[in-house]
């Protein structure tokens, strides 16, 4: 899980063992974090699968954790140049804090320790979340794909087929691409991949803006703001229905392509090197732009129905979408502030790619 210094040759086996044990403990911490949320516990208890093969979310996550632990054991046992991993630094800082919390709060952590603590917490929070989300979306994708192969589905008419299976198959295909890339980004950090975490946003505002976009925090925020929009809005006019939903799928394709461009560097709140290929050649936050435009399209039926009730209901529904959009604007601003504070790479990129969200406009 990343290293920052080299151990003497005589102590290589001990260094490898320490790195492995510390990383395995982080996996256990991540599993514990994931189970804190009632929403996540519900996902763990639900049944998933396709056809005759089924399993619970708990079985999947436990199996995934075991497989990941075994892969780490293989990696650390063969590591030629083991250093002090981020996981080891994390547990050292945690132990020091438990021994003398007041002293640790007074003094500033060395940079390597600070990055290690924040990066480890980030992986423990997002690793299980991304893995479970990938599995849930992938099983949905397989269900809709299986339904599309059945002859009976094609007798319903094209719109019914599109609404029930076709749209969801394409949407989940795009979403699972994004989720799998980010899952690997959180779980794999290797110098040879060029995705070492150089820095993690140390600000409370940056972490808050990112975390509230993910379960379970997004659920709590949704109680105040309402849903950002419908995943598949329905319109009476058939051409409008197909046209707008096709635009949403195209935007989600941009969203997935942005993740593909990030590759192994994909993760929130981190500086792992600047990416300027794919959609990032045009704007600095293509994923946020595409996601928010899909939300605006998906909110059309909700906002329209609200205005039919009353002007006040309509304004509230519109304010909900504005609120979600402003949250992503805040995420973009805090991310840029962090990246600019680390080195000059992002400033050079921003000078080349001038627009944050929409080319030629903003």
N, C-alpha and C positions, 0 to 999 in steps of 0.2 A: 504493500500500500504506500509506496514511495519511500525514498530514503535520502538522508542529507549528509551522512558521514560514513567513513569506512572503518570496519572493525579490524584489529590485528589478526594475522593469519592464524595464530594459535587459538583464537577464540571464535573462529568462524562458525563451528557447530552451535556454540552457545548463542551467538548473535542471530543465527537463523531460527533457532528454537524460540528465542525471545520475540522475534518479529512475528512468527507464526502464532504463538500463544496470545500475543497482544491483539493480533488481527482477528483471531477466533473469538476473543472476548468482545471485540467491537461488533462482530456478527450477532452475538448474544444480546448486546445492548440494542442493536437495531431491531431485533425481534421484540424486545421488551417495549421499545418506543412505539412500535407499530400497534401493539395490543392495548395501548393506553386509550385510544379512541374507540367509543362505542360503535361508530360506523365501521371502523376497520375490523373490530371483533365480529360484527355481523357478516362482513365479507369472508372472514375465516370460517364461519360456521355454515356458509352456503355451499350448495352442491354445484359443481361445474363438470363440464365434459361434453363430448359429442358422441352420438350413437350409443353403443353399449358401454363405453368407457366413461367412468365418472370418478370424481374425487372431491374432497372438501378443500376449501381455501387453506385451511390449516395444514392439511396433508401436502398440498403443493408447496407452501412456504417452508415447511420443515424439510421437505426433500430438496428444495432449491438451496436452502442453507447448508445442508450436508454436502451437496455437490460442490458448492462454492468453497466450503471449508477444505474439502479434499483437493480441489484445484490449487488453493493457496498453499496447502502442505506440499504439493508437488513443486510449486514455484519456489517456495522458500528453501526447500531441501536442495535445490539445484542452483540457487542464486550464487553466482561466482563472487560477487562483491557486495555482501550484505552490509548495509549501513544501519543507522538508527531509524527505523521506520516511523512514519507519522503516528501509527497506532501505539508504538512504545512511548513516544513523546507524550501522546495524549494521556496514557495511564500514569506516567510519571507526574505530569502536571496535576491530574486528578488526585493522586495520592498526596502530593504536596498541599493541595487545597484542603483536603480533608484533615490533614495534620495541623495546618495553621491557616484557616480561611482568612482571617483579618490581614495577616501579612501578605498573602497572595493577592488580595484585593488592592492593597496599597501599592505594590510594586508592579511595574510594567513587564509583561512577559517578553523574553527575547523573540525576535521575529520568527525564527524557525519553530519555536514552541507555539506561538500564537497561530501560525498557519496550520500547524499539525492539529491543534485542538479544534479549530473551526472546520478544517477539512474533514476530520474524523466525525464530528457531529453532523456535518452535512451528509456524509455517506451513510451514517447510521439512520438518519431521518428519511432520506430519499431512496436509498437502496431497496429496502423492502417494499416501499410504496410503488416504485417504478416496476419492480418485478411482479407484484400482485396485479397492478393495473395492466401490464402487458399480457398476463395470463387471462384476465377477465375479458379484455378486448379481443384477444386471439381466439378464445373459445366462442365468442359471439360471431366473429368473422367466419369461423368454420361452420357454425350452425346455419348462417345465412347462405354460405357457399353451398352447403349440402342441400338446402331447400331449393336453390336455383337449379340444381341438377335433376330435381324431381319433375316429372312430366306434368303432374297435377298443378304445379305452381303456375305453369304457362297458360292454363285454361282460364285464369282469372281476369285476363286483360292486362295490357302493358302497364297502365298506371297503377293498378293494384300490385302487380309484381314489383314495380319500381319502388312503391311506397313501403311494401312489407319486407322486401329482401334486397333488391338491387341497390338502392341508395345506401342502405346500412352496410352491405358488403363492401362497397367502394369506400365509404367513410371510415369504417373500421380498418380496412386495409391501409389507408393513409395514416390513421392514428397509431396503429401498431408499429408502423415504421418508425415514427417519432419516439414511441415509448421504448422500443427495443434499443434504439441508438442511445437514448439517455440512460437506460438501465446499464448498458455496457460502460457508458461514460462514468457513471458513479462507481461501478464495481471494479473497473480496471484502470490503473494508473501506472504506466511503465515508461521509463526514459526512452526506450526504443520506439515507442509510439508517438513521442513528442507531445504527450498530454499531461505532463507533470503539473501539479497545481502550484503555481508561483505565489498566488495570493488569494485570500478569501475576504470578501467584504466584511469589515469588522463593525459596521454600524448597525444599530438596532433598527433604524428606519429601513435600511436595505433588506435585512432579514425579514422584517414584518411585511414589507411590500411583496416579497417573494412567497413567504409561507401562506399568506391568506389566499393565495391563488390555488392552493392544493388542499385536498381532504386531509384532516377533518375541518381545517380552519375555513375553507371556502364555504362549507356548509353553514357554519356560524355566521359568516359575512352575508351569505344568501338570505338568512333570516331577516336581515336589515335592508339589504339592497334588492332582494328578490332575484330570480334567475336572470342570467345575462341574455338569454334568448333561447329559442327552440332549436334542438339539433336538426330537426327536419320540419320546417314550417309548411303548412298546408294552405293552398290557395285554390279558390273555386275555378278560376280560369286555368285550363289545362296548360296552355302555352306559358303562362306566367309561372305556374307551378313547376314545370320542368325547367324553364329558363333560370329562375332564381335558385332552385336547388342545384342545378348544374354549375352555376356561378359559385355556390358555396363549396361544392366539391373541388372546383378548380382552385379556389382559395386555400382549401385544406391541402391540396397538392403542393402549393407554394410553401405551406407550413411544414409539410413533410420534407420537401427539398431543402429547406433551411436547416433542418436537423441532419440531413444527409451531408450537407456542406460542413457542419460542425464536426461530424464524425466522432472520433474518440475524444475530442475536446468538449463534448456536450455535457454540460452541468450548469446548474444555477449558481450565482454568487461568486464565481471563480474567475481567475485570470489564468488561462492555460495556453496563451498565445492567441493572437488576433487572426480571425478567419475573414478573408475578403473574396472568397469564391462563391459561385452559385448566386442565390438571391442577395447575398451580402455585397455583391458588386454594385447593386442598385440602391439599396437603402440599408441603414444600420440595424434595423429591427424588423426584418421581413416577417418573422413568425408572429410578432405582436400585431402587426398590421393586418395580416390575413385572418388571424383569429378574431380580431375585433370587428372586421367588416362582416365576417360570417355571423357574428352575434347581432350586428345591426340588421342584417337581412332576416335572421331568425326571430328578431323581436317585432317585425312588422305586424304579424297577426295579433300579438299580445298588445302592442301599443294601440293598434286600430280598435280592438275590442274594448280597451280601457277608455278610449276617447268616446266610444259609443255610449259608455255608462255615464261618464261625466267628464268635464274638462279637467277637474282635479285628479281623477283617476288616471287620465291620459298623461298628465304632467308627471305624476308619480311613476308611471311605467316608463316614460321617457327618461326620467331622472335615474332610474335603475340602470339603464344601458349606459348612460353618461358616466355614472359612478364606476362601473366596471372598466370603461375605457380610460377614465382618469387614473384608475389603479395601475393599469399597464403603462400609462405615460409616466407615472411615478416609478415603476420598475425600471423603465428605460433610463430615466434620469439618474436614479441611484446606481444602476449598473455602470453608466458612463462615468459618473463621479469616481467610483471605485477604480475602474480601469485606467482612468487618467492619472490617478494618484500613484500607480505602481511604477510605470515607466512611460516612455514617449511613444510606444507602439500605437496606442489607441488614438492619440492626438494626430499622428501621421495618417492613420486610417480615416479618421473623421475629416481631415483636410481633403482627402481624396474622395470620400463618399460623403457628400455634404448633407444629405437629407436623412432624417431619422426614420420616417414612416412612409411617405408618399413621394416618389421622385418628382422634383420640380416644384413641390408645394410646401412640405413641412418635414 
